[in-house]
Amino acid sequence: MFSLPQRLSGVSTSQPAPLREFHRGQIRNPLFGLYEESTNALVYTNAGHIPSFLIRAGRALRLDVNGTVVGAFPDADYGESVVHLEPGDLLAFLTDGLTEPENQCGEMLGEDRICSRMPIEASRKSWT
């Protein structure tokens, strides 16, 4: 097993400007993960992004959020999580552009509605 800090130790710090240039009051909510094919492990960290989902055996499981948004709190800690993927699993990475649109009554679609629909929609298609 590996950890994100071990894997990132050799990565260049010359990041694209959007990741390295913060201006006062700006925040970022990245989701970053590495997949280890030999163990089927996804090691990831989610810094304040809306939860991602693992669809397994007809159920949608929320993945961990490991910390708050980047840039809001200078001393914030960010953990990491591991999920072992199995044949037939489907990962769903979302954006607030999907969860926050409102219907005619002013209700957001929201994570709960998406979570309840994902297994149904996933079963309609073969994702392999």
Residue pairs with C-beta under 8 A, 6 or more apart in sequence:
1 36
1 39
1 41
1 43
1 82
2 34
2 36
2 43
3 43
3 80
4 32
4 34
4 43
4 44
4 45
4 80
7 34
7 43
13 20
18 28
19 28
19 30
22 28
22 71
26 71
27 48
27 69
27 70
27 71
27 72
28 47
28 69
28 70
28 71
29 47
29 48
29 49
29 69
29 70
30 47
30 49
30 70
31 44
31 45
31 46
31 47
31 49
31 52
31 93
32 44
32 45
32 47
33 42
33 43
33 44
33 45
34 42
34 43
34 44
35 41
35 42
35 85
36 42
36 43
39 84
40 84
40 85
40 86
41 82
41 83
41 84
41 85
42 82
42 83
42 84
42 85
42 91
43 80
43 81
43 82
44 63
44 66
44 80
44 81
44 82
44 83
45 66
45 67
45 78
45 79
45 80
45 81
46 52
46 63
46 64
46 65
46 66
46 67
46 81
47 66
47 67
47 68
47 69
47 70
47 78
48 65
48 67
48 68
48 69
48 70
48 72
49 65
50 94
50 95
50 96
50 99
50 111
51 62
51 63
51 64
51 65
51 94
51 111
52 62
52 63
52 91
52 92
52 93
52 94
53 60
53 61
53 62
53 63
53 91
53 92
53 94
53 114
53 115
53 118
54 60
54 61
54 63
54 83
54 85
54 89
54 90
54 91
54 92
55 61
55 89
55 90
55 91
55 92
55 118
55 119
55 122
56 86
56 88
56 89
56 90
57 88
58 119
58 123
59 119
60 92
60 115
60 116
60 118
60 119
62 111
62 115
63 81
63 83
64 79
64 81
66 78
66 79
66 80
66 81
67 76
67 77
67 78
67 79
68 76
70 76
85 91
88 128
90 122
90 127
92 118
94 111
94 114
98 109
98 114
99 108
99 109
99 110
99 111
99 114
100 108
100 109
101 108
101 109
102 108
102 109
103 109
